[in-house]
Every structure is written in C-alpha cells, then in structure tokens.
C-alpha cells in the first residue's frame, strides 16, 4: 500500500447513528451519497486504495461505496482491515452475509488479531491510520472508537475529512 494514495475510514455503528439500522432514512441516504462524493474527489486526486475496518454501519457503507466505484475506476482497491476472524460473532445473519459479500469482493483482507478483544479493535484502528494519508470520518456522537481513531489521526498529522 502506498500511504500517499491511501484513504482510511472511521465511523459509527448503527446504534450511534441518528437513523439506526434504517438505511432508507433520508439521513442515511444523504450520508451514503456524501461518502460517494468524497471518494470520487479522492480518486480524482490520485487516491487508489481505501481501507475499511469492516464494522457495521459507517464502515460497511464506505466499503460498499468503494466497491461500487471500482466498477468504473480501474485501479481502485478496497482493503478490509479486519480486527479478528470472529468479528461477526453475535451479528444477525443478514449482516454476516453482507460482511462476507464485501470481504469476497475486496482486493485484500488483513486480519490484525487472532481473537476478539478491545485491543484488537484498537490495533485495527491504528493500522488504518498508520496506512493512510487521509481519514474520512462519519462521527455522529463524538465518542467511542471513532473518536479515539480521530484523535490518533490528529496526533499522527493525518488530515480528517468529516462527513457530519
């Protein structure tokens, strides 16, 4: 991965987004459209690698937008930074199918820890920031892992594009 051409994403899970799991909600549709706009602009600036942490919610929207844009933009790559193989434990079957579908279409899947732990999530978030020269953020709450990832990006001098 060429860090200068790599963008990572951090975002909230559905429980922290104003629309929850209702992806037909105007706010969710607008957020997904904004993600696509930002991705197009970054591709126009020469970015070709996009890293998703593959959590539910924002990470999923981001990964799906990259996959959609890959169809018309040769050379665009999706890298899935999976914190651990058992990340989907406890998820609904439809969410696991969506996750598996994204992983099967990704250009690269990097698993960062052998088992689930808070540290596995932290390690994944740091990996994403360390791999990128820009971070896109969908942060509705200003707390949790998304906020921690943004603080780390600021500390590392990685610019953040806020979607909210």
C-alpha positions as MATLAB code, in Angstrom:
seq = 'XXXXXXXXXXXXXXXXXXXXXXXXXXXXXXXXXXXXXXXXXXXXXXXXXXXXXXXXXXXXXXXXXXXXXXXXXXXXXXXXXXXXXXXXXXXXXXXXXXXXXXXXXXXXXXXXXXXXXXXXXXXXXXXXXXXXXXXXXXXXXXXXXXXXXXXXXXXXXXXXXXXX';
ca = [
       0.000    0.000    0.000;
       1.287    3.427   -0.933;
       0.375    5.565    2.080;
       0.306    8.734   -0.050;
      -2.522    7.250   -2.152;
      -4.411    5.522    0.673;
      -7.543    6.691    2.480;
      -8.928    5.054    5.620;
     -12.395    5.365    7.089;
     -13.763    5.550   10.617;
     -17.418    5.731   11.511;
     -20.130    4.885   13.956;
     -22.049    1.669   14.233;
     -25.824    1.829   13.637;
     -26.646    2.194   17.349;
     -24.827    5.558   17.360;
     -26.190    6.858   14.054;
     -29.360    9.012   14.095;
     -31.148    6.606   11.723;
     -30.051    3.411   13.488;
     -30.440    0.473   11.122;
     -32.948    2.250    8.837;
     -30.841    2.694    5.714;
     -33.870    4.057    3.832;
     -33.884    7.096    6.169;
     -33.067   10.380    4.451;
     -30.073   10.954    6.764;
     -28.537    7.596    5.895;
     -29.121    8.073    2.170;
     -27.519   11.529    2.405;
     -24.528   10.123    4.335;
     -24.002    7.384    1.743;
     -24.196    9.957   -1.065;
     -21.656   12.143    0.751;
     -19.305    9.172    1.151;
     -19.511    8.559   -2.603;
     -18.862   12.254   -3.356;
     -15.786   12.295   -1.124;
     -14.487    9.049   -2.627;
     -14.895   10.410   -6.161;
     -12.980   13.550   -5.188;
     -10.188   11.489   -3.612;
      -9.969    9.231   -6.677;
      -9.726   12.408   -8.758;
      -6.767   13.449   -6.586;
      -4.974   10.143   -7.244;
      -6.093    8.034   -4.288;
      -6.446    4.406   -5.273;
      -6.536    2.392   -2.033;
      -9.348    2.611    0.516;
      -9.249    0.866    3.893;
     -12.371   -0.146    5.821;
     -12.366   -1.580    9.338;
     -15.471   -3.604    8.430;
     -17.633   -2.732   11.438;
     -21.362   -2.421   10.914;
     -22.706    0.993    9.937;
     -20.316    3.558    8.514;
     -17.519    1.108    7.696;
     -19.949   -1.008    5.686;
     -21.350    1.996    3.789;
     -17.788    3.076    2.946;
     -16.721   -0.396    1.755;
     -19.809   -0.771   -0.417;
     -19.271    2.683   -1.947;
     -15.666    1.759   -2.823;
     -16.828   -1.497   -4.400;
     -19.383    0.398   -6.468;
     -16.792    2.943   -7.644;
     -14.309    0.176   -8.543;
     -16.613   -0.794  -11.403;
     -15.885    2.487  -13.235;
     -12.427    3.308  -11.876;
      -9.697    0.878  -12.844;
      -7.020    0.530  -10.214;
      -9.227    1.393   -7.226;
      -8.667   -1.086   -4.398;
     -10.628   -1.984   -1.272;
      -8.591   -3.241    1.668;
     -10.562   -4.703    4.565;
      -8.759   -4.344    7.890;
     -10.479   -6.996    9.971;
      -9.734   -6.782   13.699;
     -10.185  -10.546   14.215;
     -11.703  -13.580   12.485;
     -14.639  -13.694   14.930;
     -15.681  -10.056   14.454;
     -19.188  -11.065   13.343;
     -19.985  -13.198   16.398;
     -23.446  -12.203   17.580;
     -24.398  -10.360   14.379;
     -27.681  -11.014   12.569;
     -27.340  -13.491    9.703;
     -28.194  -10.817    7.090;
     -25.387   -8.613    8.447;
     -22.923  -11.523    8.325;
     -23.920  -12.236    4.708;
     -23.364   -8.569    3.811;
     -19.972   -8.619    5.557;
     -18.927  -11.855    3.812;
     -20.024  -10.439    0.454;
     -17.825   -7.373    0.943;
     -14.832   -9.479    2.013;
     -15.248  -11.745   -1.020;
     -15.036   -8.725   -3.353;
     -12.209   -6.917   -1.536;
      -8.782   -6.714   -3.103;
      -7.096   -7.558    0.179;
      -8.218   -8.696    3.618;
      -5.829   -8.099    6.508;
      -6.655   -9.745    9.847;
      -4.894   -7.995   12.720;
      -5.531  -10.194   15.776;
      -6.330  -13.865   16.372;
      -9.305  -13.235   18.706;
     -11.777  -10.523   19.640;
     -10.704   -8.044   22.308;
     -10.839   -4.314   22.837;
      -7.166   -4.313   21.872;
      -7.990   -5.996   18.537;
     -10.277   -3.079   17.658;
      -7.664   -0.564   18.807;
      -4.946   -2.333   16.780;
      -7.186   -2.297   13.678;
      -7.890    1.433   14.078;
      -4.210    2.301   14.447;
      -3.297    0.144   11.470;
      -5.784    2.048    9.318;
      -4.461    5.468   10.352;
      -0.832    4.345   10.010;
      -1.568    3.113    6.464;
      -3.297    6.265    5.212;
      -2.583    9.877    4.320;
      -6.211   10.921    4.881;
      -9.006    9.695    7.149;
     -12.703   10.032    6.298;
     -14.992   10.170    9.346;
     -18.721    9.623    9.845;
     -18.931   10.553   13.524;
     -22.413   11.318   14.850;
     -21.584   11.066   18.558;
     -18.027   12.211   19.176;
     -17.216    9.279   21.453;
     -16.025    5.675   21.349;
     -13.686    4.048   18.862;
     -14.401    6.555   16.105;
     -13.360    9.460   18.314;
     -10.292    7.579   19.509;
      -9.280    6.878   15.899;
      -9.682   10.545   15.000;
      -7.561   11.627   17.980;
      -4.835    9.214   16.868;
      -5.017   10.568   13.307;
      -4.654   14.124   14.612;
      -1.651   13.072   16.695;
      -0.094   11.496   13.579;
      -0.823   14.528   11.412;
      -3.279   12.647    9.181;
      -5.944   15.065    7.916;
      -9.581   14.170    8.593;
     -12.489   14.725    6.218;
     -15.614   14.992    8.382;
     -18.872   13.811    6.811;
     -21.037   15.025    9.722;
];
